[in-house]
């Protein structure tokens, strides 16, 4: 599976990358801004891990809503730091993965996304 990681915390992004690669997935890019996101989306990822807070002014929720106007099929797994962000489920074809991300919960979310 081709995966795009959108995360502004590089340690979290690298941990996701290493764990996803260990599961046999290909990482097509790691993005921390909206501009980079749109560049990597052109590579047609099969799954997107999307942080709710990015380096620029756009939130992950806003970015997902923009993306959903063009693509409703690609699953999005939001990475969140608190239960307060459960409102993210308003974005279709998405789920929530709590930080810190543990390998077992990552595997479970991957199975659900497939």
N, C-alpha and C positions, 0 to 999 in steps of 0.2 A: 504494500500500500504506500502511496506517495503522500507524505505528510508535510504540512506547513505549520511552523511554530511561530506564533506572534506573542512575544514576551519581552518586556523591557528589563527584567532582571536576568542578567546573563548567566548566573549560577543556576537558576531555575531552568532556563532555556537549554543549557548544556546537559543538565541532569535528564530532562525530557528527551533530548536528542540521543544520549547514550542508551537510555532505557528502550526507546523506540527502535533504535538500530539493533539492540540485543534481541528484540522480538522479530527482527527481520524486515522492518519497514525502512523505506527510503525517505530521508529528510530532504525536501526540495529547497528549503530555505528557513532562515531564522530572521524574523522581522521585529523591529521595535517601534515602527512608525507606520502611519497610514500609507504614506507614499511607497514605502518598501513593500507593504502588504499587497498593493495593487500590482506591483511588478512581479511578485512571486505567484500571485493568483493566475497570471497568464500561463504558468506551468501546469495548471489544472490539477491541483491537489485532490486526493480522494478523501482527505480529512484535514480539518484545521483545529489546532489548539490555540485558543485565543484568550489572552489575559484581558481583564476588564479595565486595567489602567495602563496606558501607553505613554511614551515619552512626549508625544505631541498633545495637542488639545483634544483630540478625538478619543472617546472612550471605546473600549472593546465592544460595548453594547451598540453604540452608534455605528461603528464600523460593520458589525454583523448585520444590522438592519439595512445598511446601504448595499452590502453584499447580497442579501436576500432578495433585493429588487432585481438582481441579475441571475442569481443562482439559488434555487430552493432545494437542490438535491444534496450538495456536499454537506456532510455532518460537521457540526461545530461543537467542540468540547471547550467550554469556558473554564479557565483556571481562576479560582476565587480565593480570597483570604478570609472571608467571613460569611456566615449564614445570611446576613442582611442582603446579600447579593442574589438571593434566590429569585428575585424578579426577572432575572435573565431568561428564565424559561419562557418568557413571552416571545422569544425568538424561535421560530419553527426549526425543527430538526436539530435541536441542541440539547446538551446535557451539561452538568456542572461537576467539576472535579475540584475538591478542596485542596488548598496548599497547606502544609507541604505535601507534595505528591509522593505517594509510596507506590512501589512497583506493583503490589497486589491490586490496589485501586485503579492504577493505570491499565492493567490488563483487563479488568472488569469493564471499564469504560470503552476500551477498544473493541471488546466482544459485542457490547451493546450497539456501538456505532456501525458495526458491520452488519 
